[in-house]
């Protein structure tokens, strides 16, 4: 990383030139909505089924929410938790909650009650806003925890199911308690927390990742620059907003006076309808969303009048999926990041000349995670023991590490984990990767997913990439399974393509043709793979199952 900060005892350019209200304000993405509402008040801000709201209405409702929260004793440093789908209320919370000085805690709607209860207690929630469909889950969590927050129920007009009969204040009624022209609070400092998001907690209690206003401001703008989003872009919400605050896109769209197209559920038919009817230009999603789109029945698919930019993270899409997406009208870009980096902070920036390469070579290039976002100051692959950079040879593995303004403040009420994460002055991602001669990084595994077989390290990603080249394989996940002689060996869990049929012996032989023999999985299990609500494969569940499989 170039340009280390130097300290100067005397600097003539600092003498008498101090910060003051005329030349300095803390950076916060909340100002994006204020500007959008003042410059483009009548432009479309939110679309949700038959609901249409412009930027003036979006801003007014967010201020009313901030005002109502203030009147209920919520202020600076307090936590407001939300358990919501991708709905207009979720967007309003991304502004209204920090506008009163509070910190937004978005809860994964797929979690069980015990984990939600832990988060509410650990985050010291003072008020909770809950979708009526999810109210039974929240009530179950509240029966388990210690804190007893104020309960607000949101009734989504697009929800046709049974509404919970809860002793909760109605969200719309709650908003009427607020002042439409509320003089909302700027952060005292841009380092102030804007949100807390909890990690999955698959290896212990979840950790609360604290994000600040400065980082959210910078990554929101970084999204716009990285994705080449034009002004008045139309963004479709398939990525859950509870996931890393929707990768900061709730704030990005206001900077561009873009339109949020909300979707309560991620299903093929409403996605294709929104793409065609709302003129969607951008969306983000896991690879499973791509599969959902391209495997939809022909009578569901729609012809698109414009190319759609699709941004995906997690495992790189197979070559066949990329080809199908391109044919369907989507331009796919691979991103990478973590909750601790506000979502994506790395992009596979595409060189124009690469588009002339053979499809297989293009797929290999697209499989790389890429280079740093503009607002990220440092990205490298380092030896976690010596903290020395790995050679740029595309082969030597090290740990991917981040440094800069779009890295979290730390883990809430967890000093030990924070110190470990920032050891040596870098954020340790826990992801193992290589760096190529052109500076592009490529993930090889999570440190906990490396398979050590007889002293040899096996990258599960390398084996998975090989399996994806088999014409019958739709999805593959490789984990370690116990072995008496070698300690552990690869075990592959596979979803086959529709109407495909293949035997285990055939896949073992295929892997041996393309991999060193010790890297080939010793067992194949054909099943639907467990996934998180954001589409990531739950390898921890597969590892648990593999422990009980014998050769």
VENBELTA-V746592 format. One record per residue. N is the residue number from 1. RES is the residue in one small letter. PSI is psi in whole degrees, -180 to 180 (none if undefined). NEAR is the number of other C-alpha atoms within 8 Angstrom. Layout:
# VENBELTA-V746592
n | res | psi | near
N | RES | PSI | NEAR
N | RES | PSI | NEAR
This chain:
# VENBELTA-V746592
n | res | psi | near
1 | x | 123 | 6
2 | x | 155 | 3
3 | x | 67 | 4
4 | x | 147 | 5
5 | x | 128 | 4
6 | x | 153 | 4
7 | x | 132 | 4
8 | x | 127 | 5
9 | x | -44 | 4
10 | x | 125 | 4
11 | x | 113 | 7
12 | x | -23 | 5
13 | x | -4 | 5
14 | x | -16 | 7
15 | x | 115 | 7
16 | x | 3 | 4
17 | x | 74 | 6
18 | x | 162 | 6
19 | x | 142 | 6
20 | x | 170 | 6
21 | x | -23 | 6
22 | x | -27 | 4
23 | x | 4 | 6
24 | x | 132 | 7
25 | x | 146 | 5
26 | x | 139 | 10
27 | x | 133 | 8
28 | x | 138 | 12
29 | x | -8 | 12
30 | x | -29 | 10
31 | x | -20 | 7
32 | x | -42 | 10
33 | x | -39 | 13
34 | x | -44 | 9
35 | x | -44 | 9
36 | x | -42 | 14
37 | x | -31 | 13
38 | x | -31 | 8
39 | x | -38 | 6
40 | x | 59 | 10
41 | x | -30 | 11
42 | x | -2 | 8
43 | x | 149 | 8
44 | x | 126 | 11
45 | x | -45 | 14
46 | x | 132 | 14
47 | x | 129 | 13
48 | x | 97 | 12
49 | x | -125 | 6
50 | x | -3 | 5
51 | x | 135 | 7
52 | x | 126 | 9
53 | x | 138 | 10
54 | x | 180 | 12
55 | x | -30 | 15
56 | x | -44 | 11
57 | x | -41 | 9
58 | x | -46 | 13
59 | x | -43 | 11
60 | x | -46 | 10
61 | x | -37 | 12
62 | x | -40 | 12
63 | x | -38 | 17
64 | x | -41 | 17
65 | x | -46 | 15
66 | x | -42 | 16
67 | x | -44 | 15
68 | x | -39 | 14
69 | x | -43 | 13
70 | x | -43 | 10
71 | x | -19 | 8
72 | x | 20 | 6
73 | x | 12 | 6
74 | x | 129 | 12
75 | x | -158 | 10
76 | x | 129 | 8
77 | x | -5 | 8
78 | x | 156 | 12
79 | x | 128 | 13
80 | x | 119 | 14
81 | x | 146 | 14
82 | x | 138 | 12
83 | x | 89 | 14
84 | x | 152 | 15
85 | x | -177 | 11
86 | x | 82 | 13
87 | x | 168 | 12
88 | x | -35 | 9
89 | x | -37 | 8
90 | x | -40 | 12
91 | x | -43 | 10
92 | x | -35 | 12
93 | x | -31 | 11
94 | x | -17 | 12
95 | x | -50 | 10
96 | x | -37 | 14
97 | x | -55 | 15
98 | x | -19 | 13
99 | x | -20 | 13
100 | x | 7 | 15
101 | x | -4 | 13
102 | x | 174 | 15
103 | x | 130 | 15
104 | x | 128 | 15
105 | x | 102 | 12
106 | x | 124 | 14
107 | x | 135 | 12
108 | x | 121 | 9
109 | x | -8 | 10
110 | x | -2 | 6
111 | x | 160 | 7
112 | x | 169 | 7
113 | x | -37 | 11
114 | x | -42 | 8
115 | x | -39 | 8
116 | x | -43 | 12
117 | x | -42 | 12
118 | x | -46 | 9
119 | x | -42 | 10
120 | x | -42 | 12
121 | x | -49 | 11
122 | x | -39 | 6
123 | x | -5 | 10
124 | x | 51 | 9
125 | x | 133 | 14
126 | x | -21 | 13
127 | x | 143 | 12
128 | x | 133 | 13
129 | x | 124 | 14
130 | x | 135 | 14
131 | x | 140 | 13
132 | x | -34 | 11
133 | x | -31 | 10
134 | x | 2 | 11
135 | x | -41 | 12
136 | x | -38 | 8
137 | x | -44 | 9
138 | x | -40 | 12
139 | x | -37 | 8
140 | x | -40 | 9
141 | x | -42 | 12
142 | x | -24 | 11
143 | x | -14 | 6
144 | x | -21 | 9
145 | x | -179 | 11
146 | x | -46 | 6
147 | x | 149 | 10
148 | x | 84 | 8
149 | x | 161 | 8
150 | x | 139 | 7
151 | x | 124 | 11
152 | x | 133 | 13
153 | x | 128 | 14
154 | x | 123 | 12
155 | x | 104 | 10
156 | x | 125 | 8
157 | x | -19 | 5
158 | x | -2 | 7
159 | x | 122 | 7
160 | x | 3 | 5
161 | x | -172 | 5
162 | x | 134 | 5
163 | x | 137 | 7
164 | x | 142 | 8
165 | x | 84 | 4
166 | x | 150 | 6
167 | x | 70 | 5
168 | x | 153 | 7
169 | x | 135 | 9
170 | x | 136 | 10
171 | x | -47 | 11
172 | x | -39 | 7
173 | x | -38 | 8
174 | x | -40 | 12
175 | x | -35 | 11
176 | x | -17 | 9
177 | x | -15 | 9
178 | x | 162 | 15
179 | x | 125 | 10
180 | x | -32 | 9
181 | x | 33 | 7
182 | x | 132 | 10
183 | x | 86 | 5
184 | x | 162 | 9
185 | x | 127 | 7
186 | x | 152 | 8
187 | x | 146 | 10
188 | x | -33 | 6
189 | x | 145 | 6
190 | x | -14 | 11
191 | x | -9 | 7
192 | x | 147 | 9
193 | x | 138 | 11
194 | x | -28 | 13
195 | x | 160 | 10
196 | x | 130 | 13
197 | x | 133 | 14
198 | x | 139 | 11
199 | x | 172 | 9
200 | x | -28 | 6
201 | x | 29 | 9
202 | x | -15 | 7
203 | x | 25 | 4
204 | x | -168 | 5
205 | x | 143 | 6
206 | x | 150 | 10
207 | x | 137 | 11
208 | x | 109 | 12
209 | x | 119 | 15
210 | x | 123 | 15
211 | x | 151 | 16
212 | x | 166 | 14
213 | x | -41 | 15
214 | x | -48 | 13
215 | x | -41 | 13
216 | x | -41 | 16
217 | x | -47 | 12
218 | x | -42 | 11
219 | x | -34 | 13
220 | x | -43 | 13
221 | x | -36 | 10
222 | x | -36 | 11
223 | x | -47 | 11
224 | x | -43 | 12
225 | x | -42 | 9
226 | x | -40 | 10
227 | x | 1 | 7
228 | x | 40 | 6
229 | x | 127 | 10
230 | x | 165 | 7
231 | x | 142 | 7
232 | x | 29 | 8
233 | x | 158 | 14
234 | x | 117 | 13
235 | x | 128 | 13
236 | x | 129 | 14
237 | x | 93 | 13
238 | x | -30 | 11
239 | x | 130 | 11
240 | x | 133 | 11
241 | x | -20 | 14
242 | x | -12 | 11
243 | x | 105 | 13
244 | x | 41 | 12
245 | x | 44 | 13
246 | x | 35 | 12
247 | x | 26 | 10
248 | x | 6 | 14
249 | x | -24 | 10
250 | x | -29 | 11
251 | x | -34 | 15
252 | x | -45 | 12
253 | x | -33 | 13
254 | x | -35 | 12
255 | x | -29 | 12
256 | x | 4 | 13
257 | x | 44 | 13
258 | x | 174 | 14
259 | x | 127 | 13
260 | x | 121 | 12
261 | x | 108 | 13
262 | x | 143 | 13
263 | x | 124 | 13
264 | x | -37 | 8
265 | x | 146 | 7
266 | x | 98 | 8
267 | x | 153 | 7
268 | x | -46 | 10
269 | x | -52 | 9
270 | x | -29 | 9
271 | x | -51 | 11
272 | x | -38 | 12
273 | x | -44 | 10
274 | x | -40 | 12
275 | x | -44 | 12
276 | x | -42 | 12
277 | x | -27 | 7
278 | x | -2 | 9
279 | x | 42 | 10
280 | x | 136 | 14
281 | x | -26 | 12
282 | x | 148 | 13
283 | x | 159 | 14
284 | x | 150 | 11
285 | x | 162 | 14
286 | x | 164 | 13
287 | x | -30 | 13
288 | x | -28 | 8
289 | x | -37 | 10
290 | x | -46 | 11
291 | x | -39 | 9
292 | x | -40 | 10
293 | x | -48 | 11
294 | x | -16 | 9
295 | x | 4 | 6
296 | x | 150 | 10
297 | x | 152 | 6
298 | x | -33 | 5
299 | x | -8 | 5
300 | x | -36 | 9
301 | x | 151 | 10
302 | x | 151 | 8
303 | x | 136 | 5
304 | x | 137 | 8
305 | x | -12 | 6
306 | x | 151 | 7
307 | x | 145 | 9
308 | x | 129 | 11
309 | x | 122 | 12
310 | x | 123 | 12
311 | x | 125 | 12
312 | x | 154 | 12
313 | x | -158 | 13
314 | x | -148 | 8
315 | x | 143 | 5
316 | x | 140 | 10
317 | x | 144 | 8
318 | x | 159 | 10
319 | x | -40 | 10
320 | x | -38 | 6
321 | x | -43 | 10
322 | x | -41 | 11
323 | x | -43 | 8
324 | x | -39 | 9
325 | x | -41 | 13
326 | x | -42 | 10
327 | x | -33 | 7
328 | x | -7 | 7
329 | x | 19 | 10
330 | x | 139 | 11
331 | x | 112 | 10
332 | x | 132 | 11
333 | x | 135 | 12
334 | x | 127 | 15
335 | x | 166 | 14
336 | x | 141 | 13
337 | x | -172 | 12
338 | x | 169 | 10
339 | x | -36 | 11
340 | x | -11 | 12
341 | x | 29 | 11
342 | x | 18 | 19
343 | x | -141 | 13
344 | x | 131 | 12
345 | x | 4 | 14
346 | x | 139 | 12
347 | x | 143 | 15
348 | x | 80 | 13
349 | x | 122 | 7
350 | x | 130 | 5
351 | x | 141 | 6
352 | x | -39 | 5
353 | x | -22 | 6
354 | x | -26 | 8
355 | x | -14 | 7
356 | x | -3 | 5
357 | x | 161 | 8
358 | x | 151 | 6
359 | x | -40 | 7
360 | x | -39 | 7
361 | x | -39 | 8
362 | x | -42 | 11
363 | x | -40 | 11
364 | x | -39 | 8
365 | x | -37 | 7
366 | x | -19 | 11
367 | x | -14 | 10
368 | x | 146 | 13
369 | x | -40 | 15
370 | x | -143 | 15
371 | x | 171 | 12
372 | x | 147 | 11
373 | x | 157 | 10
374 | x | -42 | 8
375 | x | 3 | 10
376 | x | 124 | 13
377 | x | -31 | 10
378 | x | 135 | 9
379 | x | 127 | 12
380 | x | 168 | 10
381 | x | 116 | 15
382 | x | 155 | 13
383 | x | 117 | 11
384 | x | -18 | 8
385 | x | -47 | 4
386 | x | -16 | 6
387 | x | 24 | 8
388 | x | 144 | 7
389 | x | 142 | 8
390 | x | 149 | 12
391 | x | 145 | 7
392 | x | 66 | 12
393 | x | 0 | 9
394 | x | 11 | 10
395 | x | -39 | 8
396 | x | 120 | 10
397 | x | 146 | 10
398 | x | -171 | 12
399 | x | 134 | 14
400 | x | 128 | 14
401 | x | 149 | 12
402 | x | 154 | 13
403 | x | 130 | 13
404 | x | -168 | 9
405 | x | -14 | 10
406 | x | 35 | 14
407 | x | 141 | 13
408 | x | 161 | 13
409 | x | -39 | 8
410 | x | -172 | 9
411 | x | 127 | 13
412 | x | 127 | 10
413 | x | 39 | 5
414 | x | 74 | 8
415 | x | -40 | 8
416 | x | -46 | 6
417 | x | -36 | 8
418 | x | -45 | 10
419 | x | -40 | 8
420 | x | -42 | 7
421 | x | -31 | 10
422 | x | 15 | 10
423 | x | 132 | 9
424 | x | 9 | 5
425 | x | 13 | 6
426 | x | 154 | 10
427 | x | 123 | 11
428 | x | 115 | 11
429 | x | -25 | 10
430 | x | -2 | 8
431 | x | 138 | 11
432 | x | 139 | 13
433 | x | -177 | 14
434 | x | 164 | 17
435 | x | 130 | 17
436 | x | 165 | 12
437 | x | -28 | 8
438 | x | 6 | 5
439 | x | -1 | 9
440 | x | 133 | 12
441 | x | 156 | 14
442 | x | 125 | 13
443 | x | 143 | 11
444 | x | -27 | 13
445 | x | 163 | 13
446 | x | 147 | 9
447 | x | -34 | 8
448 | x | -9 | 5
449 | x | -5 | 10
450 | x | 135 | 12
451 | x | 120 | 13
452 | x | 105 | 11
453 | x | 108 | 12
454 | x | 32 | 8
455 | x | -8 | 5
456 | x | 131 | 6
457 | x | 132 | 8
458 | x | 126 | 10
459 | x | 120 | 11
460 | x | -32 | 15
461 | x | -40 | 10
462 | x | -43 | 9
463 | x | -41 | 14
464 | x | -42 | 11
465 | x | -36 | 9
466 | x | -45 | 11
467 | x | -35 | 11
468 | x | -18 | 12
469 | x | -10 | 9
470 | x | 132 | 8
471 | x | -19 | 5
472 | x | -10 | 9
473 | x | 125 | 13
474 | x | -48 | 9
475 | x | 140 | 8
476 | x | 144 | 12
477 | x | 130 | 11
478 | x | 131 | 13
479 | x | 172 | 14
480 | x | 143 | 13
481 | x | 147 | 12
482 | x | 148 | 10
483 | x | 132 | 10
484 | x | -39 | 6
485 | x | -49 | 5
486 | x | -1 | 8
487 | x | -61 | 10
488 | x | 153 | 13
489 | x | 163 | 15
490 | x | 140 | 15
491 | x | 129 | 14
492 | x | 131 | 13
493 | x | 129 | 13
494 | x | 137 | 15
495 | x | 127 | 12
496 | x | 155 | 11
497 | x | 159 | 8
498 | x | 131 | 4
499 | x | 7 | 4
500 | x | 153 | 7
501 | x | 129 | 6
502 | x | 145 | 7
503 | x | 156 | 6
504 | x | -44 | 8
505 | x | -35 | 6
506 | x | -42 | 8
507 | x | -38 | 10
508 | x | -44 | 11
509 | x | -40 | 8
510 | x | -44 | 9
511 | x | -39 | 13
512 | x | -25 | 11
513 | x | -27 | 6
514 | x | -6 | 7
515 | x | 160 | 10
516 | x | 146 | 7
517 | x | -39 | 6
518 | x | -16 | 5
519 | x | -16 | 11
520 | x | 134 | 12
521 | x | 141 | 13
522 | x | -18 | 10
523 | x | 146 | 9
524 | x | 135 | 10
525 | x | 123 | 8
526 | x | 114 | 8
527 | x | 167 | 7
528 | x | 133 | 6
529 | x | 138 | 9
530 | x | 139 | 8
531 | x | 156 | 9
532 | x | 174 | 9
533 | x | -17 | 9
534 | x | 8 | 10
535 | x | -1 | 10
536 | x | 142 | 9
537 | x | 133 | 9
538 | x | 85 | 10
539 | x | -28 | 8
540 | x | -36 | 7
541 | x | -37 | 8
542 | x | -38 | 11
543 | x | -40 | 11
544 | x | -41 | 8
545 | x | -38 | 8
546 | x | -25 | 12
547 | x | -24 | 8
548 | x | 12 | 6
549 | x | 135 | 7
550 | x | 156 | 5
551 | x | none | 5
